[in-house]
Amino acid sequence: MLKCASIFTYEIDEMEVALEELQKQLDEKITLLDNTVGIILCHPEFISSGTLRYLCDNLPFDIAGATTSAQAVNNETGTLMLTLFIMTSDDTRFKTGVTGILDENIKETVKEAYENASKGENGQPRLALLFPPNLYKSSGDDFVKAWHDCIPATPIFGTLAMDDTPSFVEESETIYNGETYERAIPFILCYGKINPRFVIGTLPEEKAMPYRGEITKANGPFVHEINGMSTYRYFESIGFESEGTSKVNYFFMPFAIDQKARPDYDGVPVIRVLDSYVEDGSALFHGNVDEGSEFTLIKSEPADVLATTKEKAEYINNLPDVNGVLLFSCIIRRLVTMNNNTDEEFEMVKNTLRPDIPFMMGCAGGEICPTLTKNDSPTNRYHNYSLVILIV
């Protein structure tokens, strides 16, 4: 049987105190079984203080994760904190590792890391947890595809590292057993008896705006043309741009993109966010956008974000056999719902999920979660502006 627990500390500087706090909570909540792994989220100050390294060196299991700007566990939400989600079992096995430094050949780097970590296992893992970095020249799609090519039958879940700097990435790092990385992917492979389930919260379809378009020229995350005109000219034509000045905040405007041109098209739109324009009138999105896709702009309001969050938490409360829950929510959802510096979405989850369900929630720089095809088989996807949930 798989058992889970979530623990936390706010102690950045007194590392011995931080370890005592975590160990006390762990002893109160759970007895470690034969196989144990920890998923970690923390504010970057835990890295610079040395406390992260000290904790990882003194806890008796492998730990993988990433930096983030906001977190929640049972009874607690905060920013300057470190949280751990523990999974322990006699019949689930965990293999952990970290890729080499990512360069142009992401596929080979991932393949080598997977083959090293999976030695001795027959068949593909039942679940893979990834914690990639945020890189300008590579998108979350590139990381997901590289892993999916290695383990096509395995559902993949995770979050991209982020932080609370203005760009969300200046101090972001990924974490593996106390070491931190700017260009590598820590990961956890789960084998044996584990039954992962997934839930995705985006925005209601009825919030679609009367703006639609076809991506007529694109390359990776760069959209060069919409409806046959430069991307910038398209947004001028619908009144969103005028003489080099934006009349809307694209960062808060989700694009629901129907990727019909994909060979693995599953009928489920993915959400993308526009980041910036480039000199030739193209636009850079957070994630790849396939040429031939169609999009609809969605109106984003705090009440809608919170309503989807509450709905998903209540859905989990009614599920059987919930041992633990991991939730990653896009940074933009947090910005939309923050009220007087209160993380309302995180508070919503904390106050709605049943208190007997161990959970950990973090802010995401990009979300990785499968969607289901018509045959109920998982298709691994990278998302923006979404709340992604793993139930184990």
C-alpha positions in Angstrom: 0.0 0.0 0.0 1.2 3.5 -0.8 1.1 6.0 2.1 1.7 9.8 1.8 2.4 12.7 4.1 3.1 16.4 3.6 5.5 18.3 5.9 6.9 21.9 5.9 9.2 24.5 7.5 9.6 28.3 7.3 13.0 28.1 8.9 15.5 29.4 6.3 18.6 30.1 8.3 18.6 27.7 11.3 19.1 24.5 9.4 19.2 22.3 12.5 15.8 23.7 13.6 14.4 23.1 10.1 15.4 19.5 10.2 13.9 19.0 13.7 10.6 20.5 12.5 10.4 18.3 9.5 11.5 15.1 11.3 8.9 15.8 14.1 6.1 16.2 11.6 7.2 13.1 9.7 7.3 10.9 12.8 3.8 12.1 13.8 2.3 11.5 10.4 3.8 8.4 8.9 6.1 5.4 9.3 8.5 4.9 6.5 8.2 1.6 4.6 10.7 -0.2 2.4 10.6 2.3 -0.5 10.4 6.1 0.1 10.8 9.2 -2.0 10.3 12.9 -1.4 9.0 15.6 -3.7 10.3 19.0 -2.7 9.2 22.6 -3.4 11.0 25.6 -1.8 11.6 29.3 -2.1 15.1 30.0 -3.6 16.3 31.5 -0.3 16.5 27.9 1.1 19.2 27.2 -1.5 21.3 30.3 -0.9 21.2 29.8 2.9 22.5 26.2 2.6 19.4 24.8 4.4 18.1 22.9 1.4 21.4 21.0 1.0 21.6 20.3 4.8 18.0 18.9 4.8 18.5 16.7 1.8 21.8 15.4 3.3 20.1 14.4 6.5 16.7 13.0 5.4 16.8 9.2 4.7 15.4 9.1 1.1 15.9 10.6 -2.3 14.4 14.0 -3.0 13.6 15.7 -6.3 11.7 18.9 -7.1 12.1 22.6 -7.9 11.9 26.1 -6.6 8.5 27.9 -6.5 6.9 31.2 -5.3 3.9 29.9 -3.3 3.1 26.6 -1.6 0.4 24.9 0.4 0.2 21.7 2.5 -2.4 20.5 5.0 -3.3 23.5 7.3 -0.5 25.8 5.8 0.0 28.2 2.9 3.0 30.4 2.4 5.7 31.8 0.2 9.0 31.8 2.1 8.7 28.1 3.0 9.9 24.6 2.1 7.5 21.7 1.7 8.0 18.0 1.2 5.5 15.4 -0.1 6.5 11.9 1.0 5.5 8.7 -0.7 6.4 5.4 1.0 5.4 1.9 0.2 6.3 -1.8 0.4 5.0 -2.6 -3.1 5.7 0.6 -5.1 9.3 1.2 -6.1 10.9 4.5 -6.8 13.9 5.2 -9.1 15.2 8.7 -9.1 17.8 10.6 -11.1 18.7 13.8 -12.9 19.5 14.4 -16.6 22.7 15.7 -17.8 22.9 19.4 -18.7 20.3 20.1 -21.4 21.7 21.4 -24.7 20.4 21.1 -28.3 20.1 17.3 -28.1 17.4 17.1 -25.4 16.2 13.7 -26.6 19.5 11.9 -26.2 20.2 13.6 -22.8 16.9 12.4 -21.5 17.2 8.9 -23.0 20.6 8.4 -21.3 19.3 9.5 -18.0 16.2 7.3 -18.2 18.2 4.2 -19.2 20.6 4.7 -16.3 17.8 5.1 -13.7 15.6 2.3 -15.0 18.3 -0.4 -15.0 17.0 -3.6 -13.4 13.3 -2.8 -14.1 11.2 -4.8 -16.5 8.8 -2.7 -18.5 8.0 1.0 -18.3 7.2 2.9 -15.1 3.6 3.3 -14.0 4.2 7.1 -13.4 7.0 9.6 -14.1 7.3 12.8 -12.2 9.4 15.6 -13.9 10.8 18.9 -12.6 12.3 20.7 -15.6 13.9 24.1 -15.7 12.5 27.2 -17.5 14.7 27.7 -20.6 14.2 30.4 -23.2 15.1 28.3 -26.2 13.3 25.1 -25.1 9.7 24.8 -24.1 7.9 22.4 -21.7 6.7 20.5 -24.9 10.3 19.7 -25.8 10.9 18.1 -22.4 7.6 16.2 -22.4 8.2 14.9 -25.9 11.7 13.7 -25.1 10.4 11.7 -22.1 7.3 10.5 -23.9 9.6 9.0 -26.6 11.3 7.0 -24.0 8.2 5.9 -22.0 5.2 6.3 -24.4 2.9 4.1 -22.2 3.7 6.1 -19.0 1.7 9.1 -17.8 4.0 12.0 -17.0 3.2 14.7 -14.4 5.2 17.7 -13.1 6.0 21.4 -13.0 8.6 23.7 -14.4 10.8 25.5 -11.9 9.9 29.2 -11.2 10.5 31.9 -8.6 9.1 35.3 -7.4 11.4 37.5 -9.4 9.7 39.8 -12.1 10.4 37.3 -14.8 9.6 34.3 -12.6 12.8 32.5 -13.7 15.9 34.6 -12.6 16.5 32.5 -9.5 14.6 29.4 -10.5 16.4 26.0 -10.1 15.6 22.4 -10.1 16.6 20.2 -7.2 17.9 16.6 -6.8 19.3 15.4 -3.5 20.5 18.8 -2.4 22.2 19.7 -5.7 20.5 22.5 -7.7 20.5 22.9 -11.5 19.6 25.6 -14.0 19.6 23.3 -17.1 18.8 19.7 -15.9 15.7 17.7 -15.1 15.4 15.8 -11.9 12.8 13.0 -12.1 11.1 10.2 -10.2 10.0 6.9 -11.8 7.4 4.9 -10.0 7.1 1.1 -10.5 4.8 -1.6 -9.1 1.6 -1.0 -7.3 0.5 2.6 -8.0 -2.7 3.9 -9.6 -2.2 7.5 -10.7 -5.3 9.6 -11.6 -5.3 13.0 -13.1 -7.5 16.1 -13.1 -7.0 19.4 -15.0 -8.7 22.7 -14.2 -8.7 25.4 -16.8 -11.5 27.9 -17.5 -15.1 27.4 -18.4 -15.8 27.1 -22.1 -18.7 29.6 -21.8 -16.0 32.3 -21.1 -14.9 32.2 -24.7 -14.5 35.6 -26.3 -15.6 36.4 -29.9 -12.0 36.2 -31.1 -10.8 33.2 -33.0 -8.0 32.5 -35.4 -6.0 29.9 -37.3 -2.3 29.6 -36.8 -1.1 29.7 -40.4 2.7 29.9 -39.7 4.5 28.7 -36.6 7.7 27.1 -35.4 7.9 25.8 -31.9 6.7 28.5 -29.5 7.0 31.2 -32.1 3.7 32.1 -33.9 4.6 34.0 -37.1 1.2 34.3 -38.7 -2.5 34.2 -37.8 -5.1 34.1 -40.5 -2.4 34.7 -43.1 -1.1 38.0 -41.6 1.7 38.6 -39.1 0.7 37.9 -35.6 1.1 41.5 -34.5 -1.0 42.7 -37.5 -3.8 40.2 -36.6 -4.0 41.7 -33.1 -4.1 45.1 -34.6 -7.0 44.0 -36.8 -9.1 43.1 -33.8 -8.2 46.2 -31.9 -5.8 44.7 -29.3 -2.8 46.7 -30.7 -2.4 50.2 -31.9 0.8 52.0 -33.0 3.0 49.7 -31.0 0.9 49.9 -27.8 -1.0 47.0 -26.4 -4.5 47.7 -25.2 -4.8 44.3 -23.4 -2.6 42.4 -21.0 -1.9 39.2 -23.0 -0.2 37.6 -20.0 -3.7 37.3 -18.3 -5.4 36.1 -21.5 -5.5 32.3 -22.1 -5.5 31.0 -25.6 -7.4 27.7 -25.9 -5.6 26.0 -28.8 -7.1 23.1 -30.7 -4.1 21.3 -32.2 -5.9 19.4 -34.9 -2.7 19.0 -37.0 -1.0 16.8 -34.3 -0.7 13.1 -35.2 -1.8 12.3 -31.6 -4.7 14.8 -31.6 -7.0 13.9 -28.7 -9.7 16.5 -29.2 -8.6 18.3 -26.0 -7.5 22.0 -26.4 -4.3 23.0 -24.6 -3.9 26.4 -23.0 -1.1 28.8 -24.0 -0.1 32.3 -22.9 1.4 34.9 -25.2 4.7 36.2 -23.7 6.0 38.9 -26.1 6.4 40.1 -29.6 9.6 39.9 -31.6 10.8 42.4 -34.2 9.3 40.7 -37.3 5.8 40.8 -35.8 5.8 37.2 -34.6 4.8 36.3 -31.0 6.6 34.1 -28.5 4.2 31.8 -26.5 4.9 29.8 -23.4 4.9 26.4 -25.1 4.8 25.1 -28.6 2.0 26.1 -30.9 1.4 23.8 -33.9 0.9 25.2 -37.4 -2.7 24.6 -38.5 -4.1 24.9 -35.0 -7.1 27.0 -34.3 -7.5 29.1 -31.1 -10.2 30.8 -29.1 -9.4 33.5 -26.5 -10.8 32.9 -23.1 -11.9 35.6 -20.6 -10.1 35.2 -17.3 -11.7 36.4 -14.1 -10.8 35.6 -10.5 -14.2 34.1 -9.7 -13.8 31.6 -12.7 -10.4 30.5 -11.7 -11.5 29.9 -8.1 -14.7 28.2 -9.2 -12.7 25.6 -11.2 -10.4 25.0 -8.3 -13.1 24.5 -5.8 -14.9 22.2 -8.2 -11.8 20.0 -8.7 -11.1 19.8 -4.9 -14.7 18.8 -4.2 -14.4 16.1 -6.9 -11.3 14.7 -5.2 -13.1 14.6 -1.8 -15.7 12.2 -3.3 -13.1 9.8 -4.8 -12.3 6.4 -3.2 -8.8 5.3 -2.3 -7.1 8.7 -2.2 -3.7 8.3 -0.5 -2.3 11.7 -1.4 -2.6 14.6 -3.9 -0.1 16.8 -5.7 -1.3 20.0 -7.3 0.6 22.5 -9.5 -1.1 25.8 -10.5 0.2 28.2 -13.1 1.7 31.4 -11.8 -0.8 33.4 -13.8 -3.7 31.8 -12.0 -2.0 32.9 -8.7 -1.6 36.5 -10.0 -5.2 36.7 -11.2 -6.6 35.4 -7.8 -4.3 37.2 -5.4 -6.2 39.5 -3.1 -4.4 41.8 -0.7 -1.4 39.4 -0.9 -3.5 36.4 0.0 -3.1 33.4 -2.3 -6.8 32.7 -2.6 -6.5 29.7 -4.9 -4.1 28.0 -2.4 -6.3 28.9 0.5 -9.3 27.5 -1.5 -7.5 24.1 -1.8 -6.4 24.0 1.8 -9.9 24.8 3.1 -11.8 22.6 0.6 -9.8 19.3 0.5 -10.7 16.8 3.2 -8.3 17.2 6.1 -7.5 13.5 6.0 -6.0 13.7 2.5 -2.3 14.6 2.5 -1.6 17.1 -0.2 1.1 19.5 -1.5 0.4 22.4 -3.8 2.9 24.6 -5.6 3.0 27.5 -8.1 4.1 26.3 -11.5 6.2 27.9 -14.3 4.4 25.5 -16.7 2.4 22.4 -16.0 2.8 18.8 -17.2 -0.2 16.5 -17.1 -1.8 13.9 -19.3 -5.1 14.4 -21.0 -7.3 11.5 -22.0 -8.1 10.4 -25.5 -11.5 9.1 -26.5 -10.2 5.6 -25.6 -9.3 6.8 -22.1 -5.6 6.4 -22.6 -3.3 9.1 -21.4 -1.7 11.6 -23.9 1.1 13.5 -22.2 0.8 17.3 -22.6 2.4 20.5 -21.5 0.0 23.2 -20.3 -0.2 26.9 -19.4 -2.7 28.7 -17.2 -3.9 25.4 -15.7 -4.3 23.6 -12.4 -3.0 20.1 -12.8 -3.6 17.4 -10.2 -2.1 14.0 -9.5 -4.1 11.6 -7.2 -2.2 8.6 -5.9 
